[in-house]
Amino acid sequence: MAITIEIDHAKTRAKAAAAVGLPVVPQAVKGPIRRLKWAILLLTLSIYYVTPFIRWNRGPNAPDQAVLLDFANGRLYAFFVEIWPQDLYLVTGLLVLASTILFLANALAGRLWCGFACPQTVWTDLFLLVERLIEGDRRQRLKKIGAPLTAKRALQTVAKHAAWLLISLATGGTLIFYFTDAPALLSGLMVGDVSANVLTWVAVFAGTTYGLAGFAREQVCTFMCPWPRLQGAIWDPEAYTVNYRDYRGEQRISAKKAAELRLRGEPAGDCVDCGQCVAVCPIGIDIREGPNFACINCGLCVDACDSVMAKLGRPRGLIDYESWTNIERGRSKEASRNHLLRPKTIGLAAACVALAGTIGVAFGTKTTATLSVQHDRDPVAVRLSDGSVRNAYTVKLLNKSASAHRYTLSVGGIDAKLSIVGNESLSPVEVAPDASGQLRLTLTAAQPGQRDIVFTARDETGSTVSAADRFVER
């Protein structure tokens, strides 16, 4: 079925022109979607503020903070996972997986992440809650815009910004906790015994939170974030996004006139043009004008419209999570169809499963040591007086665990004598925790020839690491 999207933004532009310089002041709303957003806000903020203080026993000589970005020592810790700089390919894999999940969510329900779990949305909701508690709801706050300053209003403004600053400082300070031992840094902050570097970063992160959640708000979601532009390029008409069922709502007339028309058996639109959907929108758009790239799919207008429909005795869902193709079908009086399972979503879901499986295997097979071998370049081979050929190598052993290990070296793929410079007995080589050891090895073959070889290091626990190289004749 051909899909034609007709979007008239004339009213939006007119409203924007009339409201130049005025901030978007969303109204509070109640409903199931709003309750879900409060639950997600509470969950995400709890995870953010509590996680740095969770302890995880990794044994002696290792930090016991469950999640720690230890850039000073080149380590990333996340519970049982430990990532070294050599393991950053795993971080890349996780980022690719996260992006794929985001694309899958977009194919299913548009900017669902933006509307419910994006940090900008979460902290903006928190700041708006504080603002409403102190200054009142939308009507009270709109009256104060441009009104003379009174003692009560000044006190409310100071209280609001003081609360915002406290939240911002807590947010900035918590972010720093992820980079160092959280309890120790918290104690230092309480007594003022921290470095200027820490205070600078706390101020930077706090200022960012204060500015973006307190003032930028919808500008971030509309202009600063790249996702709205990308959303316009990957918009999917089968995704269940917030849409207005215009075939049911138009023509817009008052509730009284609509009731009179229905009594006479004449058709009447359900939309009474109350404007509640616009009043509660955190972006300040009118979803009735069609799909808008700025819509974050938060669904607050759904709650607002459903509450009005309930008061009017009309069915809910005038504004709802619905695919645009179903809106088109409704205009043609066709039955709605669910196309969540389609090649695009199945392919993206399969890609997510494949990526998750690959990353899981990579994590499961990751060792606590690495072995690297570098062949001598000048000369690459030496022929001895008895006709045998000797190759020399530099071997580096990296111990990524928190305890010392003893490694026994061996070589496979060639019948040759292995020698370790300074360790003629080939006794196990001890490498300190979080350290590396470098060795000089030689291989002497009586019957030389070009062949691939494999160096292996085995520790006392039986764990092995290996690295491939080549033995050359000349």
Secondary structure in CASP SS format (residue, H / E / C, confidence):
PFRMAT SS
TARGET T0000
AUTHOR 0000-0000-0000
METHOD secondary structure of the structure
MODEL  1
M C 1.00
A C 1.00
I C 1.00
T C 1.00
I C 1.00
E C 1.00
I C 1.00
D C 1.00
H C 1.00
A H 1.00
K H 1.00
T H 1.00
R H 1.00
A H 1.00
K H 1.00
A H 1.00
A H 1.00
A H 1.00
A C 1.00
V C 1.00
G C 1.00
L C 1.00
P C 1.00
V C 1.00
V C 1.00
P C 1.00
Q C 1.00
A C 1.00
V C 1.00
K C 1.00
G C 1.00
P H 1.00
I H 1.00
R H 1.00
R H 1.00
L H 1.00
K H 1.00
W H 1.00
A H 1.00
I H 1.00
L H 1.00
L H 1.00
L H 1.00
T H 1.00
L H 1.00
S H 1.00
I H 1.00
Y H 1.00
Y H 1.00
V H 1.00
T H 1.00
P H 1.00
F H 1.00
I C 1.00
R E 1.00
W C 1.00
N C 1.00
R C 1.00
G C 1.00
P C 1.00
N C 1.00
A C 1.00
P C 1.00
D C 1.00
Q E 1.00
A C 1.00
V E 1.00
L E 1.00
L E 1.00
D E 1.00
F H 1.00
A H 1.00
N H 1.00
G C 1.00
R E 1.00
L E 1.00
Y E 1.00
A E 1.00
F C 1.00
F C 1.00
V E 1.00
E E 1.00
I E 1.00
W C 1.00
P H 1.00
Q H 1.00
D H 1.00
L H 1.00
Y H 1.00
L H 1.00
V H 1.00
T H 1.00
G H 1.00
L H 1.00
L H 1.00
V H 1.00
L H 1.00
A H 1.00
S H 1.00
T H 1.00
I H 1.00
L H 1.00
F H 1.00
L H 1.00
A H 1.00
N H 1.00
A H 1.00
L H 1.00
A H 1.00
G C 1.00
R C 1.00
L H 1.00
W H 1.00
C H 1.00
G H 1.00
F H 1.00
A C 1.00
C C 1.00
P H 1.00
Q H 1.00
T H 1.00
V H 1.00
W H 1.00
T H 1.00
D H 1.00
L H 1.00
F H 1.00
L H 1.00
L H 1.00
V H 1.00
E H 1.00
R H 1.00
L H 1.00
I H 1.00
E H 1.00
G C 1.00
D C 1.00
R H 1.00
R H 1.00
Q H 1.00
R H 1.00
L H 1.00
K H 1.00
K H 1.00
I C 1.00
G C 1.00
A C 1.00
P C 1.00
L C 1.00
T C 1.00
A H 1.00
K H 1.00
R H 1.00
A H 1.00
L H 1.00
Q H 1.00
T H 1.00
V H 1.00
A H 1.00
K H 1.00
H H 1.00
A H 1.00
A H 1.00
W H 1.00
L H 1.00
L H 1.00
I H 1.00
S H 1.00
L H 1.00
A H 1.00
T H 1.00
G H 1.00
G H 1.00
T H 1.00
L H 1.00
I H 1.00
F H 1.00
Y C 1.00
F C 1.00
T C 1.00
D C 1.00
A H 1.00
P H 1.00
A H 1.00
L H 1.00
L H 1.00
S H 1.00
G H 1.00
L H 1.00
M H 1.00
V H 1.00
G C 1.00
D C 1.00
V C 1.00
S C 1.00
A H 1.00
N H 1.00
V H 1.00
L H 1.00
T H 1.00
W H 1.00
V H 1.00
A H 1.00
V H 1.00
F H 1.00
A H 1.00
G H 1.00
T H 1.00
T H 1.00
Y H 1.00
G H 1.00
L H 1.00
A H 1.00
G H 1.00
F H 1.00
A H 1.00
R C 1.00
E H 1.00
Q H 1.00
V H 1.00
C H 1.00
T H 1.00
F H 1.00
M H 1.00
C C 1.00
P C 1.00
W H 1.00
P H 1.00
R H 1.00
L H 1.00
Q H 1.00
G H 1.00
A H 1.00
I H 1.00
W C 1.00
D C 1.00
P C 1.00
E C 1.00
A C 1.00
Y C 1.00
T E 1.00
V E 1.00
N E 1.00
Y E 1.00
R C 1.00
D H 1.00
Y H 1.00
R H 1.00
G H 1.00
E C 1.00
Q C 1.00
R C 1.00
I C 1.00
S C 1.00
A H 1.00
K H 1.00
K H 1.00
A H 1.00
A H 1.00
E H 1.00
L H 1.00
R H 1.00
L H 1.00
R C 1.00
G C 1.00
E C 1.00
P C 1.00
A C 1.00
G C 1.00
D C 1.00
C C 1.00
V C 1.00
D C 1.00
C C 1.00
G C 1.00
Q H 1.00
C H 1.00
V H 1.00
A H 1.00
V C 1.00
C C 1.00
P C 1.00
I C 1.00
G C 1.00
I C 1.00
D C 1.00
I H 1.00
R H 1.00
E H 1.00
G C 1.00
P C 1.00
N C 1.00
F C 1.00
A C 1.00
C C 1.00
I C 1.00
N C 1.00
C C 1.00
G C 1.00
L H 1.00
C H 1.00
V H 1.00
D H 1.00
A H 1.00
C H 1.00
D H 1.00
S H 1.00
V H 1.00
M H 1.00
A H 1.00
K H 1.00
L H 1.00
G C 1.00
R C 1.00
P C 1.00
R C 1.00
G C 1.00
L C 1.00
I E 1.00
D E 1.00
Y E 1.00
E E 1.00
S C 1.00
W H 1.00
T H 1.00
N H 1.00
I H 1.00
E H 1.00
R H 1.00
G H 1.00
R H 1.00
S C 1.00
K C 1.00
E C 1.00
A C 1.00
S C 1.00
R C 1.00
N C 1.00
H C 1.00
L C 1.00
L C 1.00
R C 1.00
P H 1.00
K H 1.00
T H 1.00
I H 1.00
G H 1.00
L H 1.00
A H 1.00
A H 1.00
A H 1.00
C H 1.00
V H 1.00
A H 1.00
L H 1.00
A H 1.00
G H 1.00
T H 1.00
I H 1.00
G H 1.00
V H 1.00
A H 1.00
F H 1.00
G H 1.00
T H 1.00
K C 1.00
T C 1.00
T C 1.00
A E 1.00
T E 1.00
L E 1.00
S E 1.00
V E 1.00
Q E 1.00
H E 1.00
D C 1.00
R C 1.00
D C 1.00
P C 1.00
V C 1.00
A C 1.00
V E 1.00
R E 1.00
L C 1.00
S C 1.00
D C 1.00
G C 1.00
S C 1.00
V E 1.00
R E 1.00
N E 1.00
A E 1.00
Y E 1.00
T E 1.00
V E 1.00
K E 1.00
L E 1.00
L E 1.00
N E 1.00
K C 1.00
S C 1.00
A C 1.00
S C 1.00
A C 1.00
H E 1.00
R E 1.00
Y E 1.00
T E 1.00
L E 1.00
S E 1.00
V E 1.00
G E 1.00
G C 1.00
I C 1.00
D C 1.00
A C 1.00
K E 1.00
L E 1.00
S E 1.00
I E 1.00
V C 1.00
G C 1.00
N E 1.00
E C 1.00
S C 1.00
L C 1.00
S C 1.00
P C 1.00
V E 1.00
E E 1.00
V E 1.00
A C 1.00
P C 1.00
D C 1.00
A E 1.00
S E 1.00
G E 1.00
Q E 1.00
L E 1.00
R E 1.00
L E 1.00
T E 1.00
L E 1.00
T E 1.00
A E 1.00
A C 1.00
Q C 1.00
P C 1.00
G C 1.00
Q C 1.00
R E 1.00
D E 1.00
I E 1.00
V E 1.00
F E 1.00
T E 1.00
A E 1.00
R E 1.00
D E 1.00
E C 1.00
T C 1.00
G C 1.00
S C 1.00
T E 1.00
V E 1.00
S E 1.00
A E 1.00
A E 1.00
D E 1.00
R E 1.00
F E 1.00
V C 1.00
E C 1.00
R C 1.00
END
